[in-house]
Amino acid sequence: MTHVEWQWRERSSGAPYRQRVSMSEAPAPDEEFLALIEHELNCTACKVRTDGAFCPTAAELVRAEREARR
């Protein structure tokens, strides 16, 4: 759901001002997605892959993340 609210903004010079901002209430990333991202940042095989294939651990995390989204 999206709503509009007022927020204070700073200027490079002069007084701060209020601006209308559209806010989205997007759901927080789930644990499975965060685990996949953390793995891909730390896994050497995932960092150097050129064929788009996941290492076995990443493939397992991808399956878990997809199941969690269903």
Backbone as XML, in Angstrom:
<?xml version="1.0"?>
<chain id="A" units="angstrom">
  <residue number="1" name="MET">
    <atom name="N" x="0.840" y="-1.173" z="0.000"/>
    <atom name="CA" x="0.000" y="0.000" z="0.000"/>
    <atom name="C" x="0.889" y="1.241" z="0.000"/>
  </residue>
  <residue number="2" name="THR">
    <atom name="N" x="0.453" y="2.240" z="-0.681"/>
    <atom name="CA" x="1.215" y="3.480" z="-0.787"/>
    <atom name="C" x="0.411" y="4.623" z="-0.187"/>
  </residue>
  <residue number="3" name="HIS">
    <atom name="N" x="1.103" y="5.507" z="0.502"/>
    <atom name="CA" x="0.456" y="6.696" z="1.031"/>
    <atom name="C" x="1.408" y="7.883" z="0.891"/>
  </residue>
  <residue number="4" name="VAL">
    <atom name="N" x="0.840" y="9.079" z="1.033"/>
    <atom name="CA" x="1.622" y="10.300" z="0.895"/>
    <atom name="C" x="1.771" y="10.938" z="2.274"/>
  </residue>
  <residue number="5" name="GLU">
    <atom name="N" x="2.973" y="11.400" z="2.577"/>
    <atom name="CA" x="3.199" y="12.103" z="3.835"/>
    <atom name="C" x="4.159" y="13.262" z="3.610"/>
  </residue>
  <residue number="6" name="TRP">
    <atom name="N" x="4.228" y="14.141" z="4.595"/>
    <atom name="CA" x="5.129" y="15.289" z="4.530"/>
    <atom name="C" x="6.415" y="14.962" z="5.278"/>
  </residue>
  <residue number="7" name="GLN">
    <atom name="N" x="7.577" y="15.329" z="4.691"/>
    <atom name="CA" x="8.866" y="15.147" z="5.350"/>
    <atom name="C" x="9.664" y="16.438" z="5.237"/>
  </residue>
  <residue number="8" name="TRP">
    <atom name="N" x="10.490" y="16.674" z="6.272"/>
    <atom name="CA" x="11.384" y="17.825" z="6.233"/>
    <atom name="C" x="12.587" y="17.503" z="5.367"/>
  </residue>
  <residue number="9" name="ARG">
    <atom name="N" x="12.994" y="18.449" z="4.538"/>
    <atom name="CA" x="14.158" y="18.307" z="3.659"/>
    <atom name="C" x="15.130" y="19.445" z="3.930"/>
  </residue>
  <residue number="10" name="GLU">
    <atom name="N" x="16.402" y="19.148" z="3.789"/>
    <atom name="CA" x="17.445" y="20.171" z="3.953"/>
    <atom name="C" x="17.734" y="20.819" z="2.602"/>
  </residue>
  <residue number="11" name="ARG">
    <atom name="N" x="18.132" y="22.067" z="2.637"/>
    <atom name="CA" x="18.581" y="22.776" z="1.438"/>
    <atom name="C" x="20.072" y="23.014" z="1.550"/>
  </residue>
  <residue number="12" name="SER">
    <atom name="N" x="20.714" y="23.221" z="0.430"/>
    <atom name="CA" x="22.147" y="23.525" z="0.477"/>
    <atom name="C" x="22.389" y="24.871" z="1.150"/>
  </residue>
  <residue number="13" name="SER">
    <atom name="N" x="21.412" y="25.761" z="1.044"/>
    <atom name="CA" x="21.479" y="27.036" z="1.770"/>
    <atom name="C" x="20.055" y="27.445" z="2.096"/>
  </residue>
  <residue number="14" name="GLY">
    <atom name="N" x="19.875" y="28.076" z="3.233"/>
    <atom name="CA" x="18.542" y="28.512" z="3.614"/>
    <atom name="C" x="17.873" y="27.545" z="4.578"/>
  </residue>
  <residue number="15" name="ALA">
    <atom name="N" x="16.655" y="27.860" z="4.879"/>
    <atom name="CA" x="15.895" y="27.087" z="5.855"/>
    <atom name="C" x="15.412" y="25.758" z="5.266"/>
  </residue>
  <residue number="16" name="PRO">
    <atom name="N" x="15.240" y="24.753" z="6.111"/>
    <atom name="CA" x="14.656" y="23.497" z="5.629"/>
    <atom name="C" x="13.209" y="23.718" z="5.186"/>
  </residue>
  <residue number="17" name="TYR">
    <atom name="N" x="12.689" y="22.795" z="4.404"/>
    <atom name="CA" x="11.331" y="22.917" z="3.895"/>
    <atom name="C" x="10.630" y="21.566" z="3.968"/>
  </residue>
  <residue number="18" name="ARG">
    <atom name="N" x="9.311" y="21.592" z="3.894"/>
    <atom name="CA" x="8.529" y="20.356" z="3.901"/>
    <atom name="C" x="8.198" y="19.968" z="2.472"/>
  </residue>
  <residue number="19" name="GLN">
    <atom name="N" x="8.271" y="18.654" z="2.204"/>
    <atom name="CA" x="8.000" y="18.144" z="0.869"/>
    <atom name="C" x="7.077" y="16.940" z="0.977"/>
  </residue>
  <residue number="20" name="ARG">
    <atom name="N" x="6.116" y="16.840" z="0.069"/>
    <atom name="CA" x="5.259" y="15.651" z="0.021"/>
    <atom name="C" x="6.041" y="14.501" z="-0.579"/>
  </residue>
  <residue number="21" name="VAL">
    <atom name="N" x="5.957" y="13.346" z="0.066"/>
    <atom name="CA" x="6.708" y="12.169" z="-0.371"/>
    <atom name="C" x="5.766" y="10.974" z="-0.424"/>
  </residue>
  <residue number="22" name="SER">
    <atom name="N" x="5.847" y="10.201" z="-1.481"/>
    <atom name="CA" x="5.068" y="8.974" z="-1.605"/>
    <atom name="C" x="5.809" y="7.855" z="-0.880"/>
  </residue>
  <residue number="23" name="MET">
    <atom name="N" x="5.139" y="7.234" z="0.078"/>
    <atom name="CA" x="5.754" y="6.183" z="0.890"/>
    <atom name="C" x="5.131" y="4.837" z="0.528"/>
  </residue>
  <residue number="24" name="SER">
    <atom name="N" x="5.962" y="3.827" z="0.390"/>
    <atom name="CA" x="5.502" y="2.486" z="0.085"/>
    <atom name="C" x="5.716" y="1.600" z="1.300"/>
  </residue>
  <residue number="25" name="GLU">
    <atom name="N" x="4.729" y="0.786" z="1.605"/>
    <atom name="CA" x="4.844" y="-0.149" z="2.714"/>
    <atom name="C" x="5.199" y="-1.525" z="2.179"/>
  </residue>
  <residue number="26" name="ALA">
    <atom name="N" x="6.337" y="-1.614" z="1.534"/>
    <atom name="CA" x="6.783" y="-2.878" z="0.956"/>
    <atom name="C" x="7.182" y="-3.844" z="2.066"/>
  </residue>
  <residue number="27" name="PRO">
    <atom name="N" x="6.915" y="-5.115" z="1.878"/>
    <atom name="CA" x="7.301" y="-6.083" z="2.900"/>
    <atom name="C" x="8.817" y="-6.196" z="3.013"/>
  </residue>
  <residue number="28" name="ALA">
    <atom name="N" x="9.285" y="-6.507" z="4.185"/>
    <atom name="CA" x="10.719" y="-6.675" z="4.415"/>
    <atom name="C" x="11.204" y="-7.939" z="3.702"/>
  </residue>
  <residue number="29" name="PRO">
    <atom name="N" x="12.462" y="-7.949" z="3.260"/>
    <atom name="CA" x="12.991" y="-9.151" z="2.623"/>
    <atom name="C" x="12.946" y="-10.325" z="3.590"/>
  </residue>
  <residue number="30" name="ASP">
    <atom name="N" x="12.634" y="-11.492" z="3.076"/>
    <atom name="CA" x="12.550" y="-12.652" z="3.942"/>
    <atom name="C" x="13.934" y="-13.245" z="4.231"/>
  </residue>
  <residue number="31" name="GLU">
    <atom name="N" x="13.981" y="-14.123" z="5.221"/>
    <atom name="CA" x="15.248" y="-14.703" z="5.664"/>
    <atom name="C" x="15.925" y="-15.511" z="4.566"/>
  </residue>
  <residue number="32" name="GLU">
    <atom name="N" x="15.138" y="-16.221" z="3.756"/>
    <atom name="CA" x="15.722" y="-17.046" z="2.701"/>
    <atom name="C" x="16.441" y="-16.190" z="1.663"/>
  </residue>
  <residue number="33" name="PHE">
    <atom name="N" x="15.816" y="-15.060" z="1.294"/>
    <atom name="CA" x="16.432" y="-14.164" z="0.322"/>
    <atom name="C" x="17.726" y="-13.579" z="0.874"/>
  </residue>
  <residue number="34" name="LEU">
    <atom name="N" x="17.693" y="-13.153" z="2.143"/>
    <atom name="CA" x="18.897" y="-12.594" z="2.757"/>
    <atom name="C" x="20.009" y="-13.630" z="2.853"/>
  </residue>
  <residue number="35" name="ALA">
    <atom name="N" x="19.650" y="-14.890" z="3.134"/>
    <atom name="CA" x="20.652" y="-15.959" z="3.195"/>
    <atom name="C" x="21.289" y="-16.177" z="1.825"/>
  </residue>
  <residue number="36" name="LEU">
    <atom name="N" x="20.484" y="-16.125" z="0.770"/>
    <atom name="CA" x="21.003" y="-16.284" z="-0.592"/>
    <atom name="C" x="21.957" y="-15.153" z="-0.950"/>
  </residue>
  <residue number="37" name="ILE">
    <atom name="N" x="21.576" y="-13.922" z="-0.646"/>
    <atom name="CA" x="22.433" y="-12.779" z="-0.952"/>
    <atom name="C" x="23.738" y="-12.872" z="-0.183"/>
  </residue>
  <residue number="38" name="GLU">
    <atom name="N" x="23.659" y="-13.208" z="1.103"/>
    <atom name="CA" x="24.877" y="-13.330" z="1.910"/>
    <atom name="C" x="25.793" y="-14.417" z="1.355"/>
  </residue>
  <residue number="39" name="HIS">
    <atom name="N" x="25.199" y="-15.546" z="0.946"/>
    <atom name="CA" x="26.005" y="-16.627" z="0.375"/>
    <atom name="C" x="26.705" y="-16.164" z="-0.900"/>
  </residue>
  <residue number="40" name="GLU">
    <atom name="N" x="25.958" y="-15.521" z="-1.789"/>
    <atom name="CA" x="26.548" y="-15.109" z="-3.062"/>
    <atom name="C" x="27.647" y="-14.064" z="-2.881"/>
  </residue>
  <residue number="41" name="LEU">
    <atom name="N" x="27.560" y="-13.268" z="-1.837"/>
    <atom name="CA" x="28.614" y="-12.281" z="-1.576"/>
    <atom name="C" x="29.884" y="-12.919" z="-1.020"/>
  </residue>
  <residue number="42" name="ASN">
    <atom name="N" x="29.737" y="-14.070" z="-0.357"/>
    <atom name="CA" x="30.880" y="-14.698" z="0.303"/>
    <atom name="C" x="31.406" y="-15.948" z="-0.394"/>
  </residue>
  <residue number="43" name="CYS">
    <atom name="N" x="30.688" y="-16.483" z="-1.356"/>
    <atom name="CA" x="31.082" y="-17.727" z="-2.022"/>
    <atom name="C" x="31.979" y="-17.421" z="-3.223"/>
  </residue>
  <residue number="44" name="THR">
    <atom name="N" x="33.158" y="-18.002" z="-3.219"/>
    <atom name="CA" x="34.097" y="-17.782" z="-4.321"/>
    <atom name="C" x="33.543" y="-18.317" z="-5.641"/>
  </residue>
  <residue number="45" name="ALA">
    <atom name="N" x="32.922" y="-19.474" z="-5.616"/>
    <atom name="CA" x="32.376" y="-20.066" z="-6.841"/>
    <atom name="C" x="31.269" y="-19.196" z="-7.433"/>
  </residue>
  <residue number="46" name="CYS">
    <atom name="N" x="30.453" y="-18.613" z="-6.583"/>
    <atom name="CA" x="29.371" y="-17.756" z="-7.076"/>
    <atom name="C" x="29.912" y="-16.437" z="-7.624"/>
  </residue>
  <residue number="47" name="LYS">
    <atom name="N" x="31.014" y="-15.959" z="-7.063"/>
    <atom name="CA" x="31.595" y="-14.691" z="-7.529"/>
    <atom name="C" x="32.206" y="-14.808" z="-8.913"/>
  </residue>
  <residue number="48" name="VAL">
    <atom name="N" x="32.789" y="-15.960" z="-9.229"/>
    <atom name="CA" x="33.520" y="-16.094" z="-10.489"/>
    <atom name="C" x="32.722" y="-16.820" z="-11.571"/>
  </residue>
  <residue number="49" name="ARG">
    <atom name="N" x="31.477" y="-17.173" z="-11.302"/>
    <atom name="CA" x="30.707" y="-17.917" z="-12.309"/>
    <atom name="C" x="30.498" y="-17.063" z="-13.552"/>
  </residue>
  <residue number="50" name="THR">
    <atom name="N" x="30.642" y="-17.675" z="-14.690"/>
    <atom name="CA" x="30.445" y="-16.962" z="-15.951"/>
    <atom name="C" x="29.305" y="-17.562" z="-16.761"/>
  </residue>
  <residue number="51" name="ASP">
    <atom name="N" x="28.857" y="-18.763" z="-16.393"/>
    <atom name="CA" x="27.805" y="-19.434" z="-17.161"/>
    <atom name="C" x="26.417" y="-19.239" z="-16.571"/>
  </residue>
  <residue number="52" name="GLY">
    <atom name="N" x="26.319" y="-18.494" z="-15.453"/>
    <atom name="CA" x="25.024" y="-18.247" z="-14.834"/>
    <atom name="C" x="24.553" y="-19.357" z="-13.911"/>
  </residue>
  <residue number="53" name="ALA">
    <atom name="N" x="25.324" y="-20.432" z="-13.806"/>
    <atom name="CA" x="24.934" y="-21.551" z="-12.952"/>
    <atom name="C" x="25.302" y="-21.269" z="-11.500"/>
  </residue>
  <residue number="54" name="PHE">
    <atom name="N" x="24.490" y="-21.766" z="-10.590"/>
    <atom name="CA" x="24.754" y="-21.605" z="-9.166"/>
    <atom name="C" x="25.577" y="-22.775" z="-8.641"/>
  </residue>
  <residue number="55" name="CYS">
    <atom name="N" x="26.337" y="-22.547" z="-7.581"/>
    <atom name="CA" x="26.998" y="-23.651" z="-6.891"/>
    <atom name="C" x="25.899" y="-24.453" z="-6.193"/>
  </residue>
  <residue number="56" name="PRO">
    <atom name="N" x="26.169" y="-25.683" z="-5.751"/>
    <atom name="CA" x="25.120" y="-26.506" z="-5.133"/>
    <atom name="C" x="24.449" y="-25.833" z="-3.924"/>
  </residue>
  <residue number="57" name="THR">
    <atom name="N" x="25.220" y="-25.149" z="-3.111"/>
    <atom name="CA" x="24.636" y="-24.476" z="-1.946"/>
    <atom name="C" x="23.708" y="-23.352" z="-2.387"/>
  </residue>
  <residue number="58" name="ALA">
    <atom name="N" x="24.132" y="-22.572" z="-3.353"/>
    <atom name="CA" x="23.300" y="-21.476" z="-3.849"/>
    <atom name="C" x="22.038" y="-22.013" z="-4.516"/>
  </residue>
  <residue number="59" name="ALA">
    <atom name="N" x="22.153" y="-23.101" z="-5.242"/>
    <atom name="CA" x="20.980" y="-23.699" z="-5.883"/>
    <atom name="C" x="19.961" y="-24.120" z="-4.830"/>
  </residue>
  <residue number="60" name="GLU">
    <atom name="N" x="20.427" y="-24.665" z="-3.725"/>
    <atom name="CA" x="19.551" y="-25.058" z="-2.628"/>
    <atom name="C" x="18.881" y="-23.828" z="-2.001"/>
  </residue>
  <residue number="61" name="LEU">
    <atom name="N" x="19.658" y="-22.755" z="-1.827"/>
    <atom name="CA" x="19.106" y="-21.521" z="-1.262"/>
    <atom name="C" x="18.094" y="-20.874" z="-2.206"/>
  </residue>
  <residue number="62" name="VAL">
    <atom name="N" x="18.329" y="-20.972" z="-3.507"/>
    <atom name="CA" x="17.378" y="-20.436" z="-4.495"/>
    <atom name="C" x="16.062" y="-21.195" z="-4.402"/>
  </residue>
  <residue number="63" name="ARG">
    <atom name="N" x="16.143" y="-22.523" z="-4.313"/>
    <atom name="CA" x="14.916" y="-23.323" z="-4.189"/>
    <atom name="C" x="14.151" y="-22.945" z="-2.918"/>
  </residue>
  <residue number="64" name="ALA">
    <atom name="N" x="14.868" y="-22.779" z="-1.810"/>
    <atom name="CA" x="14.224" y="-22.423" z="-0.543"/>
    <atom name="C" x="13.571" y="-21.042" z="-0.640"/>
  </residue>
  <residue number="65" name="GLU">
    <atom name="N" x="14.242" y="-20.110" z="-1.302"/>
    <atom name="CA" x="13.702" y="-18.757" z="-1.440"/>
    <atom name="C" x="12.452" y="-18.757" z="-2.313"/>
  </residue>
  <residue number="66" name="ARG">
    <atom name="N" x="12.453" y="-19.536" z="-3.367"/>
    <atom name="CA" x="11.273" y="-19.616" z="-4.247"/>
    <atom name="C" x="10.099" y="-20.265" z="-3.535"/>
  </residue>
  <residue number="67" name="GLU">
    <atom name="N" x="10.380" y="-21.287" z="-2.742"/>
    <atom name="CA" x="9.321" y="-21.941" z="-1.979"/>
    <atom name="C" x="8.718" y="-20.979" z="-0.951"/>
  </residue>
  <residue number="68" name="ALA">
    <atom name="N" x="9.552" y="-20.142" z="-0.356"/>
    <atom name="CA" x="9.087" y="-19.200" z="0.665"/>
    <atom name="C" x="8.166" y="-18.137" z="0.054"/>
  </residue>
  <residue number="69" name="ARG">
    <atom name="N" x="8.383" y="-17.797" z="-1.217"/>
    <atom name="CA" x="7.563" y="-16.777" z="-1.869"/>
    <atom name="C" x="6.210" y="-17.302" z="-2.304"/>
  </residue>
  <residue number="70" name="ARG">
    <atom name="N" x="6.033" y="-18.605" z="-2.357"/>
    <atom name="CA" x="4.746" y="-19.173" z="-2.821"/>
    <atom name="C" x="3.668" y="-19.005" z="-1.819"/>
  </residue>
</chain>
